[in-house]
């Protein structure tokens, strides 16, 4: 019997991943700390590694800062499993470049540091960057954009590294959900996800019985890893104070330095303040505090001897959070200096990077969305479908989904004051005619004595399909109702808030050159405009109003995204709730009002006699008439024939 067959015939050892690493791994020269691996250097990683090998959990989620040993820890989990109980595996990183570097350098060095694994590694042509075979078992390397790797090979263990740096797989969905699907055929299949966090708003709450202050669950979180952490056991790494002996959970706000000091001085004088007794803790105490540290879930207590009592929340997801202050390779002073330097630079992206990677905490950026209950407080004493006094024009924006059209009709008055008239869904497959017929009825419908003056229809849904079929329903609808309905395309940012371009469309088989105007919208500008109006001073003209019977779901969708600046300095709107359609609709309505230049509407009490039959202002005529067919332009420009406030008739 060959050695490999004999090895596989033996029962797997009962050791844990940290024990395997301590017994097996030898870090080569050139490593930060060459020599035998010591799990005791990062005690907080030991429970995480053991959870990754435990049959009690289907998922393990770990939120840690940079320079804390998280990637090497998942290497230990992989090496332990390949050595002691081989199973097909998959490692997923955020980008192709990073994954190739991990496979070709860091992971290969880990294999070389473990003699048995190196001996079992298939050499030559089978040792590829994206695929390796160890003891005959496949280990694949993929990244968030590699849909083939994430959807074709089953795996008993999947490692997802730096989840928050990943984009959704185009046409496939969330990388973690795809990873879960890879493990479906394995009874003990497991997904382990590690990452530094990104953006969100969370608070802490003190448990009066345990005296510990825990992160509260929040629905204002954009960070994918933090969302996953909230779904699990929510364990947090706690330290004992060297002076009072009471345990506490270290956070960034416990880091202190002399007021007004320079970054260099903060590096020398930064200390950690115990929230229980107020004593200042020096850097050398960190080793002992980590050695005696324990993970504690909300509702659990920890005695001064480190004994944890009380049950963890029932969950098949073990989730862990460790402050970046616990890193043995970054001192309190270095963290303080990095933060003060970032603040001094004036760049929010640098501050965010320190908070995320240095402290392992969420970054709450300026311009965050208000709470949805604040939106609900804008309800007033009029019912949906009615037109309050002060409304002079109506606009509508339509968000197109596969199975329905979502719309919002908004009325506009002086100083861009606005009222939601109606919001709802028109259900039906949008590739068929029926829903578009219903939308045409909405466009022709009268609200009191007014009709929709301008309807914008989002053409961003499934753009690749429309590129193949220019004779699509959106363009057909807008051509049928040309002059009152236009397609739009949103952009993260552009040089102007809105601008039009000519597009070629087909109509009953005929191609029209320069046949339709497509409005390009700066979504950052108009979403910011809507959120600014939510906080408009009460009683001042220019407010943003809702009917008394608007739903909570509508209010929640209006604040389903919030504005943030990513580490690269780019502004982005991050979704913090699943549904955000009405925010798109209302920002689209704001764009429609800008296109019509409704900021020039007259103040009602100052309107001259006969305003009902008087023509619009010159800028309004220019903005609207420019994009009307000739016959409609004549009607708009001839006020005695048509009442401008009620729109023009087809």
N, C-alpha and C positions, 0 to 999 in steps of 0.2 A: 504494500500500500504506500502510495507516495505521501510525502509530508503534508501537502495541501489537503488531500483527502482525509488524512488522519486528523488534521486540525479541525476540519469541518465536522467530523464525526463526534468530536468532543463537545460536551455541553458548554455553552458560553459562560465565561466567568460572571460572577455576581457583582463585579465592581461597578462603580458609577463613573461618569465621564471625567470628573475631576480626579478621581483615584487613578483612572487610566492615564490621564495626562501626567500626573505626578510620578507614575511608575515608568512611563514610556517616553515622553517628549524630552528632547535635549535641544535647547535653542543654540544655533550656531554662532560663531564669532560674527560680529556685525549687527547682531540683534541688540535692542536697547539693554537687555539684561541677559547675556549669554549664559548658558549652563542649564542645569536641570530645571524643568518647569516647576513653578511653585504656585499652586492655587491659592495659598495663603496670602499672596500679594494682593489679590482682589477677592476677599471673602464673599462679597455680595454676588459674585458670579456663580458661586457653588450651588445655591438653591436653584438658580436659573438653569444651569446645566443638568442638574438632577431632574428637574421638571421635564426637560426635553427628552429624558429617557424613561419617564414614568408612564405606565399604561393608564393612569388616572385622567390624563389630559389628551385632547385632540389638537389643542392649540396652546402654544406658549408665546406670550408677548412680553418683550422687554424694552423699556424706554430708558436709555442711558445717554450720557453725554459723550463727546469725543475724548479720545485718549483714556478710555476706561476698560479696555480689554474685551469689548463685546464681540468683535470679529474673531479674535483668537479663541474666544470661548465657544463660538459655534463651530470652529474648526475642531475643537476638542470633542464636541458632540458628534461630529461627522466621523472623526478618527476612531472614537470609541465604538460607534456602531459598525463601522467597516471592519474593525479588528475583532470585536467580540460577538457580534450578531449581524452579519452582513445583510443588507437590504438595498435595493435600488434607491438612489438618492438624486436630488436635484437642488442645485444652488442657484438662487436668483438674485441678481444685483440690479442696480438702477440703470446702468448704461453698458453698452457693449465694451467700450474701452476699459472701464473699471473691472468688469467681469473677466476680460482677457488678462488683465494685469494680475488679478487675484489667482486665476488658474495657473498662469505661467510662472508666477513668482511666489506669492505668499503661501498658497496651498501646497505648491510643489515643495517648498522648504519645510512645511509641516510634515509631508510624507517622508522627506529625507531625514527628519529628526526622529521618526518612529521606525525603527529597523524592520519590524514585521510588515508594516504597511509598504515600505519601500521595496521589500522583497516580493510582495504580492502584486505590486503595480505592473500592469502589462506595458512593456517598453516598445519602442519602435513606432510603427505606423498606427498602432491602436492608442498610443498616448497623444491625444489631440488636445487642443486648447479648450474646445467645447465638450469634450467627452473623454473620460478615462475609465479604465476597467481595473478594479482592485479585487483580487480573489474571485475573479469572474463576474463581479457585480458591477453594473453600470453606474457611473456618477456623471450626471450631465450638468453643464453650466449654461445658464440662460440669463437673459435680461428682460426688462419690462417690455421692450419692443419686439421680442422674439416670440411671436405668437405660435410658431411651429413647435419650439421647444416646450412651451407651456401647455400645449394641448395634445401632444402626441405620445409622450412616454410616461407610463405609470411609475410611481415612486412611493416607497414606504416612509421616507422622510424627506421633507422639503424645507430648505432654509431660505428665508426671505430676508436679505440684508439691506438696510437703509430703505425701508418702505416709503418714507416721506420724500425721498428723492426720485420716486418713480412716477411715471405717467401711466394712465390706464392703457391697456393694450388695445391698439386701434382695431375696432370691429369685434373685440372679444370681451373687454370689461376689466374688472378689478384684478390685479395680479394675485392677491391673496385668495380670492374666490377660485381663480384658475388653479392655484396651488392646491386648494382643498380637493378639487376635482381629481387631481393626479393621484391622491391617496385613497380614492374610493374603494379600490380593489384590495386594500390591505386592512385587515381587522385592527391592527395596531398602528395604522397610518397616522402621521403626525406632521403638523406644520409649525415651524418655529420662526417667529418674526422679531427682528431687532431693528431699532432705529433711534436716531435723535428725533425729537418732535419739531414741529414748525409753528403754525399759527393757531390761536384760539383764545377765548376768554374763559378763565376758570377762577374760582375762589376756593378758599379753605374754610373748614368748619371744625371747631374744637369739640371733641367728644368729652363730655363732662365726666364720664365714668373713668375713662382711660387717661384723660389729660392730654391725649395726642391730637394734633391738628392734621386732618386729612384733606386731600383734594376732593372737592365735591364733583359729582357728575354734572356735566354741563352740555347743553345743546348748542352752545356757541363755539364749537370746536371744528376747525377745518383739518387739523392734523390727522391723517389716517391712522398713524400708530397710536395716538392718544385715544381716538375713537375705539380702536380695538382694545386698548388697555381698560377703558371704562366698561367694556362688556365682560371682563373677567373678574378675577378675585381681588384686584386693586391692592396688591401688596406694596408697601413702601418701606424702604430701608431706614431703620432707626438707629440712633447712636446714644450711648450713655454719656451724660455730662461728667467730665473728670472731677468736678467740684461737688455738685449736689447728688450725683448718681442717678438722677431721673433720666429716662429715655425721652428723646425728641426726634422729630423728623427734620433733618437739615434742609434748608431752602436758601435761595439767593438772598432773600430779605434778612436772613440772619447774619450775612456777611457785613462787616462794618469796618470803616477806616476813618481817620481824622477828617473832620469836615473841611472842605476846600483844599484838600491836599492834591498834589500832582500824582499822575499815574505811577511814577517811579517811587514816590514816597509810599503810596498805597501798597506797592509790591512788598515793601519792607514791614509795614505796620498793620496790614489787614489782619483782622481776627474774626473768629466766629463767636457770636453772642448766644449763650444758652437762653432759650425762651422761658425756661422755668425759674432760674435763679439770677439771670443777668450777668453771669461771669463771662469773661472773655477767654476764649480757648485758642491756644497757640497751635501752629502747624504740627509740631512734633507729637501732639496728642492724637493725631489722626490715625496712626498705626494701631494704637490700642483701641480706639473707638471702633475702627473697622473690624478688628479681631473679635470684639464683643458685640458687634452689630447683629441685628435680627430683622427679618421681614415681618411686618404687622399689617393686618387688614383692618378696615373700619369695623369697630365693635370689639376688637380684640384688645387685651391688656398685656403689658409687659412689666414684669417685676424688676427690681434693681439688680437681681442676679441674672437677668436676661431670659427668664422663663416666660413664655408666651402662653396666655390662657384665652379660652374662647374659641369658637369655631369660625373657620373661614367661610365666606359666602359659597354656596353650592354652585359650581360652574365647571364645565369641561374645558374652560380656558384659564390657564394660570397666567396671571399678568403681574409684572413687576415694574416698579419705578425706583430709580436710584439717582440722587442728586449728583450733578457733576462735581460738586465740592468733595465727593468721596474718592476721587481719583488719586491714587498714590503717586502719579507722575505729574500732577499739576497742583501747585500749592494754592492756599487761600490768596496769597499775595499776587500770584500770577493771574488768577481769575479776576481779582479786583483791578489790576492794571489793565487787563484786556478790556474790561467793561468801561473804565474811565477813558481809555484811549478811543474807544468806539464812540462814546458820547461826545468827546471833544471834537471828533471829526465831523459831527453833524450829519452823518449818513445813517438813516434808519436801518439800511440793510446790514451795516456793520454791527449795530446794536443788536439786531435780531440774531445775527450769527453767534454772538457771544451768549445771548440768552438761551438759544436753542442748543448749540453744540457745547458750550462751556458749562451751562447750568442744568441742561436737560429739562428746561421748562418751556412752556408755551410763550410765544411772543404775541402780545396784544397790541396791534398797530393802531395808529390814529385813524379816525374815520370809521370806526366799527359801526355795524348796524345796531340801531336801538332794539330794545326788547320788543317782541311782538305785542305785548300787552300795552305798550305805549302807542303802537299803531291802532290797537282796538279803541283806545281812548279818543280817537279822532272821529268816532261814530257820532252822528248828529240826528236831529229830529226830522229826517225825511226818509222816505222809503225808496228802495231800489226801483228804478224804472220811472221815477218822477224827476222833474227838472226844477231844481231850486231857483229862487229869484237870484239874479246875478249872472246866470249862465247865458253867454252870448253865442258861443260856437260849440260844436261837438266834434270830437275826433274818436277814432277807434284803432286799436292795434290788435293784430291776430297772430298768435303763436301757433305754428303748424307742427303737429305730431303725427305719428303714423295712424293713430286710431281716433283722433279728434282735433278739433280746432278750439283753442282757448282764446277768449277775447275779453277786452275791457273797453267800455265806452266811457269817455270822460268829457265833462263840460268845462268850458273855460270862460273866465271873465276878466275884468280889469286887473292889471298888475299880475297877470298869470295865476290868479286864484283859480282853483279847480275843484270840481266835485265828481266823484265816481257816480256815474248814472246806472251802469249795469256791468256785471262781470259774470262770465259763465263759460260753459263748454258746449260745443256742438259735436255730438258723438257720431262716429262713422269713419270708415276707412277713407283717408284723404286722397287716395289714388282714384277714387270713384267720384261720380258727379253729385251724389245726393247731398253731401255736407256742404258743397260749394253752392248748391241751390239755396240751402238754408242760410248761408252767409250772405247771399245776395238779398234775401228777404230782410236780414238785419240792416244791410246797407240802405235799403229803401224805406225802412221803417221810420215812422215819425215818433219822436219823444216830445210830448206836448205839441208845440208847433214847429219843432226843429228836427232836422235830419242830419246825419253824419256828413260833415263837410269833407273830411279826408280820412281814408282808411289805409293803413300801412299793413302789409302782410309779410311776415318773416319768411324769407326764402332760404334760410340757413339749414333747414332740416334735410339730411341725407343729400348733400350737394353733389356727391359723386353720381348718384342716380340721375339727378337733373342734368348733369353735364352730358350724360348719354342720351337723354330724352328731353330736348329743349321744348317740346310741345307738352309741358307739364301743366298740372292743374293750377298751380299758383300763377304762372304767367298768363294762362288762358283767362283766369278770373280777372286779373288786373287789366288785360286787354279789353275784355267785354265791358269793364266798368272804368275805362280809361278816363282820366281826369278826376276821378274820385277815389281810386284804389291803385296803390303802387307797391311793387315788391321792395323789400329791404334786405340788406346784408350787414350784419354787425361786425365790427372790428374792435380789438382790444384798445386800440388807440389809432388816431390818424391826425393829419395836419389841421383838419377842420371838424367841428362837431357833426356836420352833415354835408354831403355833397352828392350830386346826381351824376350818373353816367348812362350813356345810351347802350342798350343791348339788343341783339338780334333775337327775335322770337318767331316761332312758327304758329300759324293759325289756320287750322283745317288744311294742313299740308303746304301752305304758302309761307315763304320766309320773308319777313319784313326787315329790311336793313334799317338800323337806328330806330327800331320800332317801339321801344318801350324804355321808360326811365327807371333805373334801379337806384334807390337811395342807399348810400353807404353811411352808416351811423357809427359814431364813436360811443361804444357802450359804456366806457368808463365815465365819459362826460355826463351822459343822461342818467345812469344809475346814481351817480353822485348827486345830480340835480334832484332826483326824487328823494333820496335820503336826507338831503338838506331841507327840503320842504316839509318833511315829517316833523321837524323841530321848529317850524315857523312860529313866531310869537303869537299867542292867541289874541284875537281881536284886531290884528293888523291884516290889511288886505294883502292877499298873496298866499293864503293858507291852502292846505291840501285836505279835502273833506271826504268823509265816507258816509254812506247811508246807515241808518240805525240797524238794518237787518243784514249787514255784510257778515260773512262767515268768519270764524276764527281761522280757518284754513287760508283764506285770502290774506288775513293779517300776517300769518306766519310766513307765507310765501313772499310777502313784500320785503321781509328781512331775512330771506333764505340765503343771502350772500353778504359778505362784507369785504370792504376794500383793504388790501394789504400790500406791502412792498416785500418782494422776495429777496433773498440774499444777493441776487445779482442787481438789485436796485430797480427792477421792473415792477410797475404797478399791476396787480391782478385782482380780480374779483373771485373770491373763494366761496364755494357753496358749502353751507353748514347745515342745510336741510335738503332732503331728497327732492322736493318739489319747489321750483322757483319760477313757474310760468307767469304768474301775475306780476312779479317784479319785471320780467321781460316786457310784459304788456304795458305796464305803466311807464317804464323808461321809453318804450316806443311811442306812447301817447305824448310824452314830453317832447320827443323828437318831432312828432307831427305838429305840435303847437309851435315849435321853433321854425319849422319849414313854412308854416302859414304866417309866421311873424305875429302871433297873437299877443305878444307883449305890447303891441300898439292898439289894442282894443280900448275904446273910450271908457272913461269913468262914468257909470250910469247916471249919477245925479248931475253931471256936467254935460250930458249928451244933448245936442241941440234938438229943437223940435223937428219931428219928422225923421228921426234917426232910423226908425224901422224901415223906411223906404229910401234911405240915403246910401250912397255907394260906399264901398270899403275905402280905406286909405290907400294912397298910391303904393306904399311898400307891400300891402296885402294883395293889391291887384297884381303887382309885378310877380310876387312869389307864387300865386295860384295860377294866374292867367298864362304864365310862361309854360306851364305844363298841362294846358288844356287844349283839346282839339279846337279848331277855328270856330265852329258853331257855338261851342260852349263859351269860348272867350267873348264872343259878341254878347252873349246873354249876361255874363258877369259884368261887362263894361257898360251895360245899358240898364241903370238902376230903375227907371220907371217900369220896366217890364218884369222885374223880379225882386222879391224881398230877400235881401242878402242874408239876414239873420237866420232864415229858415233853409238856406242852401239853394242850389239850383236844381231844376227838375230835368230828368233825362228825357 
